[in-house]
């Protein structure tokens, strides 16, 4: 049964109370809250809540229950009591009373509104509402009990078979104005005459007379040992008391201080159960009532947290709420106002003991609040259910061996699908010198340079990453996982053991198949044939590193074929297997030349060796059968269509080309009409060739790159044609003649050419 009731505050407005009966056998009505009620049993003033109830119960015995009574302001609990027993009658409408003494309410004197009252009777009733009160001035009493003792006597204080049990079980209470409900009760000190030193404190209202009573605990019939009543100070008061004796108490010695809980111009409240944007956290509320002289002054807002040792904590105040300006913002001060800030649980520090707030004016004057002390740490439930990291060695991915890093987690919430960051770095905090690969499938991975960001992450997931052995050199890798709605919410931070390169330069297979004199790429010379087997993972991530030396100096005088061509100087391996041919044409070599080759596969930067090295050395013999020939274009006539095409008058596209072994030895621009003198002067060239080289004579359209081959073959074949060639009616030509002059002893020629 849920009822909406009204709570009448005497001399105050009506306050809405939402009450809920938790048991069908319990009904209540007519709740009333009175202020400034004096209760003789408490010896003080306070708030008195009364309500009528009907508790239907077949038991003949009365029911006792301990109500939970709390008051909150700005979410901070300023009063709590779970010690007073309420005895419930059965089967008849009765009136219950709950008293809240002002001295137990942790508020400064003055008018307070918006207080939240909550009262719970377990399994019977739950209701609450808001109210306003005028809080009287409280005094904090601090007593340093230095010592006291119970007088010894012939008659035993307690009965028992053990003589030690004959000693008194002492405790003491403080009450006010001859009341019976203590404002303070000590613990029982069993079986001893001496009363241990202790520092204690509590609050009273101005003018309340204190009574200090000592008892011997004896079940339901405690023995009064003595009462001290000389504590009747008004206002602030300090005293030192020695050697007091009364009743069965002797040698009472203590220091007494009573100080007003002065009203502050700025008050701080903390709410540990605040919910903002679906996030739990701490709300800090500041209420201020300043002197009129500060009206309109420019001021900066400061809010800080400190641990018990006074060390400032790094607690970012992320969210000003309820139209509050941001921390560190500059504002125009008002005489009276309220500020409210929210600190999410994931940046809150459990070590926070004190909260500091102050305004700083432009002239550096500070208007400070008394530091707000948290009497118990504010803690939050762990939002990470499970998280961890696993390392699998000798993991094979797309043919490459390495380690697999598995990151797994399960969370209570992903907070509006905040992005998930997985970061990788060295144990000392430096960036990794190599990439990590996010495995998304058997044939799909993505390079992670520094961090892997997942938008809209799952509430629980497993993520897999791969690092090839080739990248590792005994690194300890730190793996950090954060959810980042605004600042990082750490899920996991783990470190691997040192990870070493277990492949030791065998990630890619590189073999020397054979090396020697061969005919390759239209050339005759030294051909080194290399065999490569590249795991799919390393395709486009590795390159062949060649070190070619000629007579001890780095050289580029070689040709490439197979998986690589000389046009691509980066030598990146774009296929998973194949052959590479390194060709040294003999025509470019003189007798005695020393050549060497060192080949190895590396990463793209050339820093990590990923294969065995292949080495080759060779010294040229004296006889390489190179010779110089003179090639002459003697006749060149173009087709009539070419001659008549006026568009070609100023932009004639055809070139005359002579090649040996694919290398261009001669290239000259042709024209429509060429006379004998022009041909003789411009188209006679001496070139160096090897007797085994294939020689090609052709004309090339420089625009379309289309070539018309006129002749192709080695010197032996050309000799069969008497070193002459003649072509007719082969578009775009009508007639072309080329001749050559060659040393008759070219087959045994020993004058080798130079590169």
Buried (B, 14 or more C-beta within 10 A) or exposed (E): EEEEBEBBBEEBEEBEBEBEBBBEEBBBEBBBBBBBBEBEEBBBBBBBBBBBBBBEBEEEEEBEBBBBBBBBBBBBBBBBBEEEEEEBBBEEEBEBEBBBBBBBBBBBBBEBEEBBBBBBBEEBBBBBBBBBBEBBBBBBBBBBBBEBBBBEEEEEBBEEEEEEBBBBBBBBBBBBBEBEBBBBBBEBBBBBBEBEEBEBEBBBBEEBBBBBBBBBBEEEEBBEBBBBEEBEBEEEBEEEBEEBBBBBBBBBBBBBBBBEBEEBBBBBBBBBBBEBBEBBBBBBBBBBBBEEEBEEBEBBBBBBBBBEEEEEBEBEBBBBBEEBEEBEEEBEBBBEEBBBBBBBBBBBBEBBBBBBBBBBBEEEEEBBBBBBEBEEEBEBEEBBEEBEBEBEEEBEBBBBBBBBBBBBBBBEEBBEBBBBBBBBBBEEEEEBEBBBBBBEEEEEBEEBEEEBEBEEBEEEEEBBBBBBBBBBEEBEBBBBBBBBBBEBBEBBEBEBEEBBBBBEBBBBBBEBEEBEEBBBBBBBBBBBBBBBEBBBBBBEBBBBBBEBBBEEEEBEEBBBBBBBEEEEEEBBBEEBBBBBBBBBBBBBBBBEBEBBBBBBBBBEEEEBBBBBEBEBEBEBEEEBBBBBBEBBBBBBBBBEEBBEBEEBEEEBBBBBBBBBBBBEBBEEEBEBEBEEEEBEEBBBBEBBBBBBBBBBBBBBEEEEEEEBBBBBBBBEEBBEEEBEBBBEEBEBBBBBBBBBEBEEEBEEBEEBBEE
